[in-house]
Amino acid sequence: MYKINWKKELSGTIKIGGSKNAVLPIIAASLLIKWKVTLTNVPDIGDVYTFLDIIKWVGVNVKFENHILELDSTELKESNFDLEKMKKIRVSILLLAPLLERLWKISIPTPGGCNLGKRPIDDHIKWLENIGYKSITNFESIDLEWETSSGNMDVNGWFWVTVTENLLVANVLRKWITTIKLAAIEPHVMNLIDFLRKAGAKISMRYNHTIIIEGVEELKWDFEFEVVSDYIQSGSYMVMWALCAKEFIEIQNARVEDLFFYIQKLKEIWVKIEILENDVVRVYRSNDLKATNIQTNVFPGFPTDLQSPFVILMTQAKGISKIHEVLFEWRLGWLVELEKMGLDMKISNPHEAEIIGWVKFKATTVTSWDLRAGCAVAIAGLIADWETTVTNNAYIKRWYEDFVLNLQKLGADIKEIEWE
C-alpha cells in the first residue's frame, strides 16, 4: 500500500515511457513471426512481466532489460497455460489469433484482470468464427481450431480496441482481403498497425474507421520496432501537475496529438497548459478551476481511461460538474472512495454522475478499484489534509512505471509499505 502526505509544491520534469496498451498487443502479434523481433521503449510494469510469463509457457524465448525486449518464437509449441496468470490479465485474449495461426488448435483459460464488468469476449469469438475458427467456449476456457476460410469478407469491430486488434492479427496472413468496419483507431491500435506493416503486412485505412487488410504469405523477422509512448499516463500526470506543481512541471513524450480533445477539456476547466517543441508540455499550477462536463467516447473523443483522473480536477472546481461514462457500466463506482474523503456527489445511473465542488479532501484509507482509479485516489491523497493510505496498489503498478520513484523525484511525500 501507499502512504501519501499533502504536497502541493512539486517541481521538475517527467518523461513518459512506453504504452501498456500498445506493447501487449504487439507482443502477442510478434508470435506470428517465426524467428525473432526486438521491441524498444517497452514499459517496465507488472502487466508486461505477467504477459511475458504467459508466452514463455508456449516456448517463446524472452530477454527483457533496459526497456528493450527481444522475442524469439522459433520454438513455439502447444502447452497448458498457467490459469492464475491468465486470470490476472484480460489482454491474454489477444493470444488467440497468433497461436492459432502457428499451432492450428488452442485452448486458453478465460481471461481476467479487469474490474469493469463484462467485456466483449463474445465479439472476439463471433468474428474469429466468421473467418474460419471453430470454437467451444465455457466458463473456464476458450477452445478453438483453425480452418482457413476463403474469399474477401467484411467484419465489424464495433469500435472495440481488443476486438479490432484481434481481427488485425488474425487476418494479415489470410490470403484474401478483409475489411474491418467500425474499427477502433486509438493510438495503440495504430501502433500495432505500424508494427504489422514493418513486418510486411499490407494494411490501409479509410477516413471512416475502416481498416483494409490484404493478406500476405509470410511476415518478415529480425527487425526492431519502437513502442509508442503512453498518452494515458501523460494525461494522468497533467491532472497531477495542475493541482500539485509549485509553479509548473514539464512532461516529455507527452503525445500532444493523441490528447487534443482532452487538452481542450483541461483548458475548459481553466488549467494552464503550454505546448512546447519536441512533444513537450508544460503544465502550470491551476488554483482557480471552473466546473465543466465530460462525456467519454471512442478515440479521438475523451478517453474513458482518463475519466477518473479528470474527476479529481472536477472536485477542485467551483460548481457542479457532470460525467457521462459512455463505454463501461459502473466505471463510476470508484467515486465511493472519494466520498470517504469528503466528496459531495450523486450517481444518477451506471453511466452518469454529478460532482459538487469545491472539495477539501480529508485524509483516510481508500482503495484502488481499477488501473485508473488507483492513480486518481493517489492524486487526491496529494491534495488531502493529512496522510492518505491507498490500498490495492497493485493496479497502479500494472500500468504506471516507477510511480512512487517518479513522484519522489519531484518532491512528493509518498512511500510504499507493507501491510501493518
C-alpha positions, 0 to 999 in steps of 0.5 A: 500500500501507499502512504501519501502526505499533502504536497502541493509544491512539486517541481521538475520534469517527467518523461513518459515511457512506453504504452501498456496498451500498445506493447501487449498487443504487439507482443502477442502479434510478434508470435506470428513471426517465426524467428525473432523481433526486438521491441524498444521503449517497452514499459517496465510494469507488472502487466508486461512481466505477467504477459511475458510469463504467459508466452514463455509457457508456449516456448517463446524465448524472452530477454527483457532489460533496459526497456528493450525486449527481444522475442524469439518464437522459433520454438513455439509449441502447444502447452497448458497455460498457467490459469492464475496468470491468465486470470490476472490479465484480460489482454491474454485474449489477444493470444488467440489469433497468433497461436492459432495461426502457428499451432492450428488448435488452442485452448486458453483459460478465460481471461481476467484482470479487469474490474469493469464488468463484462467485456466483449469476449463474445465479439472476439469469438463471433468474428474469429468464427466468421473467418474460419475458427471453430470454437467451444467456449465455457466458463473456464476456457476458450477452445478453438481450431483453425480452418482457413476460410476463403474469399474477401469478407467484411467484419465489424469491430464495433469500435472495440480496441481488443476486438479490432486488434484481434481481427488485425492479427488474425487476418494479415496472413489470410490470403484474401482481403478483409475489411474491418468496419467500425474499427477502433483507431486509438493510438495503440491500435495504430501502433500495432498497425505500424508494427504489422506493416514493418513486418510486411503486412499490407494494411490501409485505412479509410477516413471512416474507421475502416481498416483494409487488410490484404493478406500476405504469405509470410511476415518478415523477422529480425527487425526492431520496432519502437513502442509508442509512448503512453498518452494515458499516463501523460494525461494522468500526470497533467491532472497531477501537475495542475493541482500539485506543481509549485509553479509548473512541471514539464512532461516529455513524450507527452503525445500532444496529438493523441490528447487534443480533445482532452487538452481542450477539456483541461483548458475548459476547466481553466488549467494552464497548459503550454505546448512546447517543441519536441512533444513537450508540455508544460503544465502550470499550477491551476488554483482557480478551476471552473466546473465543466462536463465530460462525456467519454467516447471512442478515440479521438473523443475523451478517453474513458481511461482518463475519466477518473483522473479528470474527476479529481480536477472536477472536485477542485472546481467551483460548481457542479460538474457532470460525467457521462461514462459512455463505454463501461457500466459502473466505471463510476463506482470508484467515486465511493472512495472519494466520498470517504474523503469528503466528496459531495456527489450523486450517481444518477445511473451506471453511466452518469454522475454529478460532482459538487465542488469545491472539495477539501479532501480529508485524509483516510484509507481508500482503495484502488478499484481499477488501473485508473482509479488507483492513480486518481485516489493517489492524486487526491491523497496529494491534495488531502489534509493529512496522510492518505493510505491507498490500498490495492496498489497493485493496479497502479503498478500494472500500468504506471512505471516507477510511480512512487520513484517518479513522484519522489523525484519531484518532491512528493511525500509518498512511500510504499509499505507493507501491510501493518 
